[in-house]
Amino acid sequence: MKTILKLIHGRGDVFSDLRDTNVIVTRHDGKVRPVLIDIDWAGKKGKGAYPASMNTQLHRVGLAAWT
């Protein structure tokens, strides 16, 4: 997860809806790889955002949980 987020942030983008339900874990060539899905709210830093008023019941997981 750190690698994929560094790539996204390095391009000046944000994912905006990072939570367990938006990550699929795959295995390719013997390596486990995360795949981010539901990119509706992704975008450029400062422009992409998940509206706080859309769902107040979301459970957010800190980045440390993915390391």
N, C-alpha and C positions, 0 to 999 in steps of 0.2 A: 504494500500500500504506500509506503514511503516513496518508492520509486515512481509509481504512477502519479502521485500527487505532486512530486517535484517536477515531473514533466509538464503536467497541467499548469502549475503555478509558474514555471519557467517560461511558458508562452504568454504569460500575462492573463491567463484564464482562471476561473474558479468553477468548482463543481456545484456548490450551493445546496445540495441535498444529500450529503454523505451520511448514510445510516445503513445498518445491516441489511435492510430489505432492498437496497439498491446496489448490492455487491453480489456478484455470482463468482464462485470460486471454481476454476477449471484446472485441468491437468493437461499439459502439452509437453511432449518429449520428456516426460518424467518430472517436469517442474510444475509446481502449483502456482497459478497465476490468477490474480483478481481481475474481474471485468466489471466496470462501472456501467450501470444501466439507469434508465429514467433521467435523461439529460435535459429535460424540459427547462430547467432553471439554470443551466450552465451558461457561462458567457464570459465576457471580458471583466477583469477585476474592476469593481466599482459599478458595474452595470448588471451582471448576472446575480440574481438573488432569489431566494425562496421567500415569498411573502409571509411575514410573521403572523399575519391574521388568517392565513389560509387554514392552518390546522394547529391549534394550540396544544394538542395532545401528543405531538411527536416526541419520541424518545431519541435524543441525540447522543451519540457515542463519541467520546473524545478520541483524538488521533492515537493516543497511547494504547487504546484497546486494539488497534490494528497492527501494532509492532511486535 
